[in-house]
Every structure is written in C-alpha cells, then in structure tokens.
Amino acid sequence: MNILYKLPFLQLPMGTPNPDDNKPLDTSDPFEVIVFMVLPVVVIILYFLWKKQKNKKK
C-alpha cells in the first residue's frame, strides 16, 4: 500500500515546477490583477468586437 502512494511522486522529475506549489492570486498586487483579470476580459471583448465587425463585412 505504501508503494502505491509513492508512485505519482516518481513520475515528477526533480527540479520541475509542481502544480501543487502554485500560490493563490494576490489581488493586492496591481500587476497580477491587470495580467490575470483585466487583460483576459479585454481580449475577450476585443475578440467579440472583431468578430462582429467581420460579420458586418459579409
């Protein structure tokens, strides 16, 4: 039983980032708020505006 618990850790190479090491988003840092919250919303809005403009030309 103990061997089965250790198997997932053997698949992760040493020195590589582990998904469990991620920290939560720090909303007090303006850079993180802009990059992870504002920019994705702006990109989505621009995509829909571009798509609407492209459909008008047809």
Biopython code that builds the backbone (N, CA, C, O; Angstrom):
import numpy as np
from Bio.PDB.StructureBuilder import StructureBuilder

atoms = [
    (1, "MET", "N", (0.823, -1.195, 0.000)),
    (1, "MET", "CA", (0.000, 0.000, 0.000)),
    (1, "MET", "C", (0.862, 1.252, 0.000)),
    (1, "MET", "O", (0.520, 2.237, -0.654)),
    (2, "ASN", "N", (1.961, 1.229, 0.714)),
    (2, "ASN", "CA", (2.850, 2.372, 0.795)),
    (2, "ASN", "C", (3.511, 2.662, -0.548)),
    (2, "ASN", "O", (3.786, 3.820, -0.863)),
    (3, "ILE", "N", (3.767, 1.634, -1.336)),
    (3, "ILE", "CA", (4.391, 1.805, -2.655)),
    (3, "ILE", "C", (3.433, 2.534, -3.604)),
    (3, "ILE", "O", (3.860, 3.381, -4.388)),
    (4, "LEU", "N", (2.148, 2.207, -3.534)),
    (4, "LEU", "CA", (1.173, 2.862, -4.412)),
    (4, "LEU", "C", (1.074, 4.359, -4.122)),
    (4, "LEU", "O", (0.806, 5.149, -5.028)),
    (5, "TYR", "N", (1.283, 4.748, -2.889)),
    (5, "TYR", "CA", (1.230, 6.162, -2.534)),
    (5, "TYR", "C", (2.405, 6.930, -3.125)),
    (5, "TYR", "O", (2.257, 8.106, -3.458)),
    (6, "LYS", "N", (3.552, 6.305, -3.262)),
    (6, "LYS", "CA", (4.766, 6.963, -3.750)),
    (6, "LYS", "C", (4.865, 6.991, -5.273)),
    (6, "LYS", "O", (5.698, 7.724, -5.806)),
    (7, "LEU", "N", (4.062, 6.236, -5.981)),
    (7, "LEU", "CA", (4.166, 6.165, -7.445)),
    (7, "LEU", "C", (3.961, 7.510, -8.143)),
    (7, "LEU", "O", (4.741, 7.819, -9.044)),
    (8, "PRO", "N", (2.977, 8.325, -7.795)),
    (8, "PRO", "CA", (2.838, 9.612, -8.501)),
    (8, "PRO", "C", (4.054, 10.521, -8.315)),
    (8, "PRO", "O", (4.372, 11.303, -9.210)),
    (9, "PHE", "N", (4.731, 10.435, -7.184)),
    (9, "PHE", "CA", (5.902, 11.274, -6.951)),
    (9, "PHE", "C", (7.093, 10.833, -7.785)),
    (9, "PHE", "O", (7.974, 11.643, -8.071)),
    (10, "LEU", "N", (7.137, 9.593, -8.173)),
    (10, "LEU", "CA", (8.229, 9.103, -9.007)),
    (10, "LEU", "C", (8.105, 9.604, -10.443)),
    (10, "LEU", "O", (9.104, 9.663, -11.160)),
    (11, "GLN", "N", (6.917, 9.961, -10.866)),
    (11, "GLN", "CA", (6.712, 10.431, -12.236)),
    (11, "GLN", "C", (7.154, 11.876, -12.422)),
    (11, "GLN", "O", (7.424, 12.281, -13.553)),
    (12, "LEU", "N", (7.238, 12.660, -11.371)),
    (12, "LEU", "CA", (7.608, 14.062, -11.459)),
    (12, "LEU", "C", (9.125, 14.205, -11.386)),
    (12, "LEU", "O", (9.714, 13.874, -10.357)),
    (13, "PRO", "N", (9.780, 14.688, -12.449)),
    (13, "PRO", "CA", (11.225, 14.851, -12.419)),
    (13, "PRO", "C", (11.652, 15.885, -11.372)),
    (13, "PRO", "O", (10.922, 16.835, -11.087)),
    (14, "MET", "N", (12.819, 15.690, -10.817)),
    (14, "MET", "CA", (13.333, 16.612, -9.805)),
    (14, "MET", "C", (13.645, 17.958, -10.450)),
    (14, "MET", "O", (14.167, 18.008, -11.564)),
    (15, "GLY", "N", (13.328, 19.045, -9.758)),
    (15, "GLY", "CA", (13.648, 20.383, -10.227)),
    (15, "GLY", "C", (12.609, 20.993, -11.146)),
    (15, "GLY", "O", (12.779, 22.134, -11.579)),
    (16, "THR", "N", (11.543, 20.279, -11.460)),
    (16, "THR", "CA", (10.494, 20.842, -12.314)),
    (16, "THR", "C", (9.387, 21.421, -11.440)),
    (16, "THR", "O", (9.181, 20.958, -10.318)),
    (17, "PRO", "N", (8.673, 22.427, -11.942)),
    (17, "PRO", "CA", (7.584, 23.002, -11.159)),
    (17, "PRO", "C", (6.475, 21.980, -10.937)),
    (17, "PRO", "O", (6.137, 21.206, -11.833)),
    (18, "ASN", "N", (5.931, 21.989, -9.759)),
    (18, "ASN", "CA", (4.863, 21.076, -9.398)),
    (18, "ASN", "C", (3.553, 21.866, -9.344)),
    (18, "ASN", "O", (3.539, 22.954, -8.768)),
    (19, "PRO", "N", (2.466, 21.373, -9.911)),
    (19, "PRO", "CA", (1.201, 22.113, -9.857)),
    (19, "PRO", "C", (0.711, 22.364, -8.431)),
    (19, "PRO", "O", (-0.055, 23.299, -8.199)),
    (20, "ASP", "N", (1.136, 21.556, -7.491)),
    (20, "ASP", "CA", (0.724, 21.759, -6.100)),
    (20, "ASP", "C", (1.456, 22.920, -5.442)),
    (20, "ASP", "O", (1.069, 23.350, -4.355)),
    (21, "ASP", "N", (2.504, 23.434, -6.076)),
    (21, "ASP", "CA", (3.292, 24.517, -5.496)),
    (21, "ASP", "C", (2.736, 25.898, -5.843)),
    (21, "ASP", "O", (3.308, 26.906, -5.430)),
    (22, "ASN", "N", (1.647, 25.963, -6.583)),
    (22, "ASN", "CA", (1.087, 27.250, -7.001)),
    (22, "ASN", "C", (0.509, 28.003, -5.814)),
    (22, "ASN", "O", (-0.079, 27.416, -4.905)),
    (23, "LYS", "N", (0.694, 29.329, -5.844)),
    (23, "LYS", "CA", (0.124, 30.186, -4.813)),
    (23, "LYS", "C", (-1.162, 30.804, -5.346)),
    (23, "LYS", "O", (-1.314, 30.943, -6.560)),
    (24, "PRO", "N", (-2.086, 31.175, -4.474)),
    (24, "PRO", "CA", (-3.308, 31.846, -4.950)),
    (24, "PRO", "C", (-2.998, 33.233, -5.490)),
    (24, "PRO", "O", (-1.946, 33.802, -5.199)),
    (25, "LEU", "N", (-3.905, 33.764, -6.263)),
    (25, "LEU", "CA", (-3.748, 35.092, -6.857)),
    (25, "LEU", "C", (-3.741, 36.152, -5.766)),
    (25, "LEU", "O", (-4.634, 36.192, -4.919)),
    (26, "ASP", "N", (-2.732, 37.004, -5.794)),
    (26, "ASP", "CA", (-2.604, 38.087, -4.823)),
    (26, "ASP", "C", (-3.268, 39.325, -5.399)),
    (26, "ASP", "O", (-2.691, 39.993, -6.257)),
    (27, "THR", "N", (-4.478, 39.642, -4.939)),
    (27, "THR", "CA", (-5.216, 40.768, -5.500)),
    (27, "THR", "C", (-4.715, 42.119, -4.998)),
    (27, "THR", "O", (-5.185, 43.159, -5.459)),
    (28, "SER", "N", (-3.771, 42.117, -4.062)),
    (28, "SER", "CA", (-3.216, 43.397, -3.614)),
    (28, "SER", "C", (-2.096, 43.872, -4.542)),
    (28, "SER", "O", (-1.674, 45.026, -4.464)),
    (29, "ASP", "N", (-1.615, 42.989, -5.419)),
    (29, "ASP", "CA", (-0.560, 43.338, -6.374)),
    (29, "ASP", "C", (-1.205, 43.805, -7.680)),
    (29, "ASP", "O", (-1.864, 43.009, -8.350)),
    (30, "PRO", "N", (-1.034, 45.073, -8.059)),
    (30, "PRO", "CA", (-1.692, 45.574, -9.271)),
    (30, "PRO", "C", (-1.272, 44.842, -10.542)),
    (30, "PRO", "O", (-2.087, 44.685, -11.452)),
    (31, "PHE", "N", (-0.033, 44.396, -10.625)),
    (31, "PHE", "CA", (0.433, 43.674, -11.815)),
    (31, "PHE", "C", (-0.362, 42.389, -12.015)),
    (31, "PHE", "O", (-0.786, 42.093, -13.132)),
    (32, "GLU", "N", (-0.566, 41.631, -10.959)),
    (32, "GLU", "CA", (-1.310, 40.375, -11.066)),
    (32, "GLU", "C", (-2.775, 40.622, -11.404)),
    (32, "GLU", "O", (-3.376, 39.848, -12.149)),
    (33, "VAL", "N", (-3.347, 41.678, -10.870)),
    (33, "VAL", "CA", (-4.748, 41.993, -11.180)),
    (33, "VAL", "C", (-4.880, 42.339, -12.652)),
    (33, "VAL", "O", (-5.814, 41.883, -13.313)),
    (34, "ILE", "N", (-3.958, 43.141, -13.177)),
    (34, "ILE", "CA", (-4.024, 43.535, -14.583)),
    (34, "ILE", "C", (-3.799, 42.334, -15.498)),
    (34, "ILE", "O", (-4.549, 42.128, -16.452)),
    (35, "VAL", "N", (-2.776, 41.548, -15.209)),
    (35, "VAL", "CA", (-2.414, 40.439, -16.097)),
    (35, "VAL", "C", (-3.436, 39.307, -16.048)),
    (35, "VAL", "O", (-3.779, 38.747, -17.089)),
    (36, "PHE", "N", (-3.925, 38.962, -14.871)),
    (36, "PHE", "CA", (-4.768, 37.777, -14.744)),
    (36, "PHE", "C", (-6.261, 38.077, -14.699)),
    (36, "PHE", "O", (-7.061, 37.145, -14.785)),
    (37, "MET", "N", (-6.669, 39.337, -14.566)),
    (37, "MET", "CA", (-8.089, 39.646, -14.523)),
    (37, "MET", "C", (-8.509, 40.630, -15.614)),
    (37, "MET", "O", (-9.496, 40.391, -16.309)),
    (38, "VAL", "N", (-7.788, 41.711, -15.771)),
    (38, "VAL", "CA", (-8.198, 42.762, -16.705)),
    (38, "VAL", "C", (-7.871, 42.370, -18.145)),
    (38, "VAL", "O", (-8.737, 42.471, -19.014)),
    (39, "LEU", "N", (-6.665, 41.934, -18.414)),
    (39, "LEU", "CA", (-6.270, 41.609, -19.792)),
    (39, "LEU", "C", (-7.113, 40.492, -20.416)),
    (39, "LEU", "O", (-7.505, 40.626, -21.576)),
    (40, "PRO", "N", (-7.409, 39.414, -19.716)),
    (40, "PRO", "CA", (-8.270, 38.407, -20.353)),
    (40, "PRO", "C", (-9.659, 38.946, -20.725)),
    (40, "PRO", "O", (-10.197, 38.599, -21.776)),
    (41, "VAL", "N", (-10.233, 39.787, -19.869)),
    (41, "VAL", "CA", (-11.541, 40.367, -20.177)),
    (41, "VAL", "C", (-11.432, 41.281, -21.395)),
    (41, "VAL", "O", (-12.308, 41.255, -22.260)),
    (42, "VAL", "N", (-10.382, 42.083, -21.477)),
    (42, "VAL", "CA", (-10.184, 42.977, -22.619)),
    (42, "VAL", "C", (-10.000, 42.172, -23.905)),
    (42, "VAL", "O", (-10.540, 42.541, -24.947)),
    (43, "VAL", "N", (-9.251, 41.092, -23.840)),
    (43, "VAL", "CA", (-9.035, 40.256, -25.028)),
    (43, "VAL", "C", (-10.351, 39.640, -25.492)),
    (43, "VAL", "O", (-10.615, 39.583, -26.693)),
    (44, "ILE", "N", (-11.169, 39.185, -24.567)),
    (44, "ILE", "CA", (-12.464, 38.597, -24.936)),
    (44, "ILE", "C", (-13.374, 39.648, -25.567)),
    (44, "ILE", "O", (-14.038, 39.370, -26.566)),
    (45, "ILE", "N", (-13.412, 40.840, -25.000)),
    (45, "ILE", "CA", (-14.236, 41.912, -25.564)),
    (45, "ILE", "C", (-13.752, 42.295, -26.950)),
    (45, "ILE", "O", (-14.560, 42.476, -27.861)),
    (46, "LEU", "N", (-12.436, 42.421, -27.122)),
    (46, "LEU", "CA", (-11.895, 42.758, -28.441)),
    (46, "LEU", "C", (-12.175, 41.659, -29.458)),
    (46, "LEU", "O", (-12.418, 41.951, -30.629)),
    (47, "TYR", "N", (-12.144, 40.409, -29.032)),
    (47, "TYR", "CA", (-12.446, 39.302, -29.940)),
    (47, "TYR", "C", (-13.884, 39.403, -30.444)),
    (47, "TYR", "O", (-14.139, 39.266, -31.640)),
    (48, "PHE", "N", (-14.821, 39.644, -29.528)),
    (48, "PHE", "CA", (-16.215, 39.734, -29.944)),
    (48, "PHE", "C", (-16.465, 40.955, -30.823)),
    (48, "PHE", "O", (-17.268, 40.886, -31.753)),
    (49, "LEU", "N", (-15.798, 42.063, -30.548)),
    (49, "LEU", "CA", (-15.926, 43.244, -31.412)),
    (49, "LEU", "C", (-15.359, 42.967, -32.798)),
    (49, "LEU", "O", (-15.943, 43.377, -33.801)),
    (50, "TRP", "N", (-14.233, 42.281, -32.859)),
    (50, "TRP", "CA", (-13.621, 41.932, -34.141)),
    (50, "TRP", "C", (-14.524, 40.983, -34.920)),
    (50, "TRP", "O", (-14.698, 41.128, -36.130)),
    (51, "LYS", "N", (-15.094, 40.012, -34.214)),
    (51, "LYS", "CA", (-15.976, 39.049, -34.854)),
    (51, "LYS", "C", (-17.236, 39.740, -35.396)),
    (51, "LYS", "O", (-17.709, 39.407, -36.482)),
    (52, "LYS", "N", (-17.771, 40.693, -34.641)),
    (52, "LYS", "CA", (-18.954, 41.445, -35.082)),
    (52, "LYS", "C", (-18.623, 42.291, -36.311)),
    (52, "LYS", "O", (-19.415, 42.371, -37.249)),
    (53, "GLN", "N", (-17.454, 42.916, -36.297)),
    (53, "GLN", "CA", (-17.015, 43.729, -37.439)),
    (53, "GLN", "C", (-16.813, 42.852, -38.669)),
    (53, "GLN", "O", (-17.149, 43.255, -39.782)),
    (54, "LYS", "N", (-16.273, 41.670, -38.475)),
    (54, "LYS", "CA", (-16.034, 40.756, -39.596)),
    (54, "LYS", "C", (-17.359, 40.271, -40.196)),
    (54, "LYS", "O", (-17.463, 40.114, -41.413)),
    (55, "ASN", "N", (-18.364, 40.033, -39.358)),
    (55, "ASN", "CA", (-19.654, 39.592, -39.857)),
    (55, "ASN", "C", (-20.401, 40.693, -40.589)),
    (55, "ASN", "O", (-21.194, 40.403, -41.485)),
    (56, "LYS", "N", (-20.168, 41.944, -40.230)),
    (56, "LYS", "CA", (-20.821, 43.068, -40.920)),
    (56, "LYS", "C", (-20.319, 43.199, -42.353)),
    (56, "LYS", "O", (-21.075, 43.608, -43.234)),
    (57, "LYS", "N", (-19.075, 42.861, -42.596)),
    (57, "LYS", "CA", (-18.499, 42.982, -43.937)),
    (57, "LYS", "C", (-19.054, 41.953, -44.897)),
    (57, "LYS", "O", (-19.019, 42.169, -46.108)),
    (58, "LYS", "N", (-19.562, 40.849, -44.400)),
    (58, "LYS", "CA", (-20.100, 39.786, -45.264)),
    (58, "LYS", "C", (-21.404, 40.134, -45.833)),
    (58, "LYS", "O", (-21.983, 39.343, -46.578)),
]
sb = StructureBuilder()
sb.init_structure("model")
sb.init_model(0)
sb.init_chain("A")
sb.init_seg("    ")
for serial, (resi, resn, name, xyz) in enumerate(atoms, 1):
    if name == "N":
        sb.init_residue(resn, " ", resi, " ")
    sb.init_atom(name, np.array(xyz, "f"), 0.0, 1.0, " ", f" {name:<3s}", serial, name[0])
structure = sb.get_structure()
